[in-house]
Amino acid sequence: MKALVARSYGPVENLTLADVPKPTPGPGHVLVRTEASALNAIDLALITGAVKDHLPIQHPFVPGVDVTGVVEAVGEGVSRFSVGDRILAWNGVPSGGLAEYTLVQGAPSAALRPATLSPAESAGLPTAALTAAALIDEATPRADEKVLVVGASGGVGSFVVQLAKRTGAKVLATARADEEDLLRRLGADATVNYQTSDVTAEALRWAPGGVDVVIDLTHAGPALAGAAAAARPGGRLASPLMGPSAFDRGVTAVYTGTRTPAGRLEVLAAQAAEGHLHVEIGARYSFTDAPRALADYAHKHLYGKVVITF
């Protein structure tokens, strides 16, 4: 079968389409004929070796943590899925989604795909929506609280805006000028152009005294202090990246990544299928263009989800 392969750690430009053996599902796994996959920041980190000290991979390596397709074969002990089922999955560090066939763990990180959800939408959902839901869990925005979302136009951010709005909170989203209409359609009450404005200053104008919650999807470590300065005394900051446990004025911080509690992916997929959760697809590529897709994702500003279809 064909797959996008990294032979060693290095730049994404080193990846090539190559022939690799078609995998066989072992216990607890299913083999999926891939219909679509989506790109995420973790793909770049795994490929380049940026996280190799705590998330090492074996080479040759096939990236793609998000995958959707048709179950081709089922391993021993799998009862949730049958041959012919259409599923979507977050495949974690084993990855493998950028191949004609993908081994998927038959665990809470996989779910049946609703009939009305397209392959592209399904591929764009798992990592970003699961991460956004985990951030909302930790940030706990409440009705009428004010929330600043930094990095709102990306894959995770587009879901954070929607999920925060559904709590009844008021949402201020950072965006480029050409993304403001998109974010308002997703539910943002207001936007701030981070290219031309001071985000913290604008947030304090929007919420005198500070916002209740900051969800920062862009910065890490000490750089989070700028966004934290937009929070009220005793406010809350949540991020998928690491940083201090607290900031000035009693602003507390929580950090979380992709989480797959039982049933959550099914719920998110159902919400998307019913039109209650929008999967914003900013760019689509064919599998034969997968090397270019990785390069564009690494070096260009692309909003929403970047999806590769087979």
Secondary structure, DSSP 8 states (H G I E B T S, - for coil): -EEEEBSSSS-GGG-EEEE-------TTEEEEEEEEEE--HHHHHHHHTTTTTTS---SSB---SEEEEEEEEE-TT--S--TT-EEEEE-TTT---SBSEEEEE-STTEEE--TTS-HHHHHHSHHHHHHHHHHHHHH---TT-EEEEETTTBHHHHHHHHHHHHTT-EEEEEE-GGGHHHHHHHT-SEEEETTTS-HHHHHHHHSTT-EEEEEESS--GGGHHHHHTTEEEEEEEEESS---SB-GGG-EEEE------TTHHHHHHHHHHTTSS---EEEEEEGGGHHHHHHHHHHS---BEEEEE-
